[in-house]
Amino acid sequence: MKRWYFTLLCLPLLYACGKPAADDYFPLDKGLRWEYQVTITQPHRAESKTLTIENVATESVQDTPTTVRRTSDGTDYYIARTEDGLYRIAKRTIVELVPQRDATPRMVLPATVRQAIGKTWSNPSMPYLIERVFEGNDEITAGSLRFPMTYTLTSVNETVSVPAGTFTQCVLVEGQTELSLYADVRKGHSLVPITTREWYAPGVGLVKLVRDEPLDTDIYKGGTMTLELMQFTD
């Protein structure tokens, strides 16, 4: 069985220490820390884990200033601010000595988010939940399947309740795509709708994420992943 894992594009800038600005929807002040509860629900099982993210340093990647965001699994994400938005430009896993630059910068949020309703962009993605029912090395478990996902900033006035509290004036970013997959011998190839919804609160950042990869066949199982903020430390 494939071991599930989670990567924030995203998941997804101020360089001084201190309390983040009230209108910053993705604060990168050094020392900020987020603790999330991540729940996976699939037709054949359910599990949960705690994920933490912390802004640990500022660092230049090929002469581009970035903030380094470190997850509890030891992965570093390098985020840069440009005139038109926030971008992830590099990533370093726990087994890598230096960050690996993304082939194309991945937008996290556009600039001036409250004026960007309706804006769309595209980032590469991959299945996070679809897994083979029986042991075997295929394109899903090997993590080699990539596809573009289209994101749209659809709302700037969401109210979201999570364990950390209730947040108002959140922006909502929705992503969607379709994955063509050989489901089983009866259905043949199927189009699997994959969607992501991300809520960002002012002065806090990401407070909730829901990823849906609905699939239930004899060969593959999909599911839903929900990430909710438990604690934010500034």
C-alpha positions as CSV (number, residue, x, y, z in Angstrom):
1,M,0.0,0.0,0.0
2,K,1.3,3.4,-0.9
3,R,2.3,5.6,2.1
4,W,0.4,8.9,1.7
5,Y,2.1,12.1,2.0
6,F,1.2,15.7,1.7
7,T,3.0,18.6,0.0
8,L,1.8,22.2,0.4
9,L,2.1,24.0,-2.8
10,C,1.8,24.9,-1.8
11,L,1.9,25.4,-0.5
12,P,2.1,28.5,-1.6
13,L,6.5,38.3,2.1
14,L,7.8,40.1,5.1
15,Y,11.4,39.4,6.3
16,A,11.3,41.1,9.7
17,C,10.4,39.4,12.9
18,G,7.2,40.4,14.7
19,K,3.5,40.2,14.2
20,P,2.4,39.8,10.6
21,A,0.5,42.6,8.8
22,A,-3.2,42.4,9.2
23,D,-3.7,42.5,5.4
24,D,-1.1,39.8,4.6
25,Y,-2.7,36.6,3.5
26,F,0.5,34.6,3.4
27,P,2.8,36.0,6.1
28,L,6.5,35.0,6.0
29,D,7.8,36.8,9.0
30,K,10.7,34.7,10.5
31,G,9.6,32.6,13.5
32,L,5.9,32.2,12.6
33,R,4.6,28.7,13.1
34,W,1.5,26.9,12.0
35,E,0.2,23.6,13.4
36,Y,-2.4,21.7,11.3
37,Q,-4.5,18.6,11.7
38,V,-4.5,16.6,8.4
39,T,-7.2,14.0,8.0
40,I,-7.3,11.4,5.1
41,T,-10.6,9.7,4.4
42,Q,-10.7,6.9,1.8
43,P,-13.2,4.1,1.0
44,H,-11.0,1.5,2.7
45,R,-9.4,3.4,5.5
46,A,-9.0,6.7,7.4
47,E,-6.0,8.3,9.2
48,S,-4.8,11.6,10.5
49,K,-1.5,13.3,11.4
50,T,-0.2,16.6,12.7
51,L,1.7,18.8,10.3
52,T,3.7,21.9,11.4
53,I,5.2,24.6,9.2
54,E,7.6,27.3,10.4
55,N,9.3,30.2,8.7
56,V,12.9,29.5,9.6
57,A,15.2,31.8,7.6
58,T,15.7,34.1,4.7
59,E,17.9,32.8,1.9
60,S,18.8,33.7,-1.7
61,V,18.2,31.1,-4.4
62,Q,20.2,32.0,-7.5
63,D,20.2,35.7,-6.4
64,T,16.4,35.7,-5.7
65,P,15.6,36.6,-2.0
66,T,13.3,34.0,-0.4
67,T,11.8,33.0,2.9
68,V,12.4,29.3,3.9
69,R,9.3,27.5,5.2
70,R,10.1,24.2,6.9
71,T,7.6,21.4,7.4
72,S,7.7,18.8,10.1
73,D,8.8,16.2,7.6
74,G,12.0,18.2,7.0
75,T,11.1,19.6,3.6
76,D,12.0,23.2,2.9
77,Y,10.0,25.4,0.5
78,Y,11.5,28.7,-0.8
79,I,8.9,31.5,-1.3
80,A,9.6,34.8,-3.1
81,R,7.5,37.9,-3.4
82,T,7.3,39.6,-6.8
83,E,5.3,42.6,-8.0
84,D,2.5,40.3,-9.2
85,G,2.3,37.8,-6.4
86,L,3.9,35.1,-4.1
87,Y,5.7,32.2,-5.7
88,R,7.4,29.0,-4.6
89,I,10.6,28.9,-6.6
90,A,12.5,26.0,-5.1
91,K,12.2,23.0,-2.8
92,R,14.7,21.0,-0.7
93,T,13.8,17.6,0.8
94,I,15.5,16.1,3.8
95,V,17.9,14.0,1.7
96,E,19.1,17.0,-0.5
97,L,21.9,19.3,0.5
98,V,20.8,22.3,-1.7
99,P,17.4,23.5,-2.9
100,Q,16.3,22.4,-6.3
101,R,14.9,25.2,-8.3
102,D,11.4,24.7,-9.8
103,A,11.4,24.6,-13.6
104,T,8.7,27.3,-13.5
105,P,7.9,29.3,-10.4
106,R,4.6,28.2,-8.8
107,M,2.2,30.9,-7.8
108,V,0.8,30.7,-4.3
109,L,-1.3,33.8,-4.2
110,P,-1.5,36.9,-6.5
111,A,-0.6,40.3,-5.2
112,T,-3.3,42.5,-3.7
113,V,-5.6,39.4,-3.3
114,R,-8.7,41.4,-2.4
115,Q,-8.6,43.1,-5.8
116,A,-7.7,39.8,-7.6
117,I,-11.1,38.0,-7.5
118,G,-11.5,36.0,-10.7
119,K,-7.8,35.7,-11.4
120,T,-6.7,32.3,-12.7
121,W,-3.3,30.6,-12.9
122,S,-1.9,27.1,-13.4
123,N,0.6,25.0,-11.4
124,P,1.8,21.4,-11.9
125,S,0.2,18.9,-9.5
126,M,0.1,15.1,-8.9
127,P,-2.2,12.7,-7.2
128,Y,-1.9,12.8,-3.4
129,L,-4.6,10.4,-2.4
130,I,-5.2,7.9,-5.3
131,E,-3.4,4.7,-4.5
132,R,-3.3,1.1,-5.7
133,V,-5.3,-1.3,-3.6
134,F,-2.7,-4.0,-3.9
135,E,1.1,-3.7,-3.6
136,G,2.8,-2.9,-6.8
137,N,5.0,-0.3,-8.5
138,D,2.9,1.8,-10.9
139,E,2.8,5.4,-12.1
140,I,0.7,6.5,-9.1
141,T,2.8,5.0,-6.3
142,A,6.0,6.0,-8.0
143,G,4.8,9.6,-8.0
144,S,5.6,10.0,-11.7
145,L,2.2,11.2,-12.9
146,R,2.0,15.0,-13.3
147,F,-0.7,17.2,-14.6
148,P,-1.6,20.9,-14.7
149,M,-4.2,22.2,-12.3
150,T,-6.0,25.5,-12.9
151,Y,-6.5,27.8,-9.8
152,T,-9.0,30.6,-9.5
153,L,-9.4,33.1,-6.7
154,T,-13.2,32.9,-6.3
155,S,-14.1,34.8,-3.1
156,V,-12.6,37.4,-0.7
157,N,-15.3,37.3,2.0
158,E,-15.3,33.7,3.4
159,T,-15.9,32.8,7.0
160,V,-14.1,29.7,8.1
161,S,-14.3,27.8,11.5
162,V,-11.4,25.5,12.4
163,P,-10.0,24.3,15.7
164,A,-7.8,27.4,15.9
165,G,-10.9,29.7,15.8
166,T,-13.3,31.4,13.4
167,F,-11.7,33.6,10.7
168,T,-13.5,36.2,8.6
169,Q,-12.7,38.0,5.4
170,C,-10.8,34.9,4.1
171,V,-10.0,34.5,0.5
172,L,-10.9,31.3,-1.3
173,V,-8.7,29.7,-4.0
174,E,-10.2,26.8,-5.9
175,G,-8.2,24.4,-8.1
176,Q,-9.6,21.9,-10.6
177,T,-8.5,19.4,-13.2
178,E,-9.4,16.0,-14.6
179,L,-7.1,13.0,-14.5
180,S,-7.4,10.3,-17.1
181,L,-6.7,7.0,-15.4
182,Y,-7.1,3.3,-16.3
183,A,-9.5,2.5,-13.4
184,D,-10.2,-1.2,-13.9
185,V,-11.1,-3.8,-16.6
186,R,-14.8,-3.0,-16.5
187,K,-14.6,0.7,-16.7
188,G,-11.4,1.1,-18.7
189,H,-10.1,4.7,-18.6
190,S,-12.0,7.1,-16.4
191,L,-11.8,10.9,-16.0
192,V,-11.3,11.6,-12.3
193,P,-12.2,15.2,-11.2
194,I,-9.6,16.5,-8.8
195,T,-10.4,19.6,-6.8
196,T,-8.7,21.7,-4.2
197,R,-10.1,24.5,-2.0
198,E,-7.8,26.7,0.0
199,W,-8.9,29.3,2.5
200,Y,-6.4,32.1,3.6
201,A,-7.1,34.4,6.5
202,P,-5.7,37.9,6.8
203,G,-2.7,38.1,9.2
204,V,-2.6,34.3,9.5
205,G,-2.3,32.6,6.1
206,L,-3.7,29.2,5.2
207,V,-6.3,28.1,7.7
208,K,-8.0,25.3,5.8
209,L,-7.5,23.1,2.7
210,V,-9.7,20.4,1.2
211,R,-8.4,18.1,-1.5
212,D,-10.8,15.7,-3.3
213,E,-9.7,12.8,-5.5
214,P,-12.9,10.7,-5.7
215,L,-12.2,7.2,-7.0
216,D,-13.3,3.8,-5.8
217,T,-12.5,0.9,-8.1
218,D,-11.2,-2.6,-7.8
219,I,-7.7,-1.3,-8.6
220,Y,-7.5,2.2,-7.2
221,K,-8.9,4.1,-4.3
222,G,-9.1,7.9,-4.0
223,G,-10.4,10.0,-1.2
224,T,-10.5,13.4,0.6
225,M,-7.8,15.2,2.5
226,T,-8.7,17.9,4.9
227,L,-6.2,20.2,6.6
228,E,-7.3,22.5,9.4
229,L,-5.3,25.0,11.5
230,M,-5.0,24.0,15.1
231,Q,-2.6,26.7,16.3
232,F,-0.9,29.8,15.0
233,T,2.1,31.2,16.8
234,D,3.5,34.6,15.9
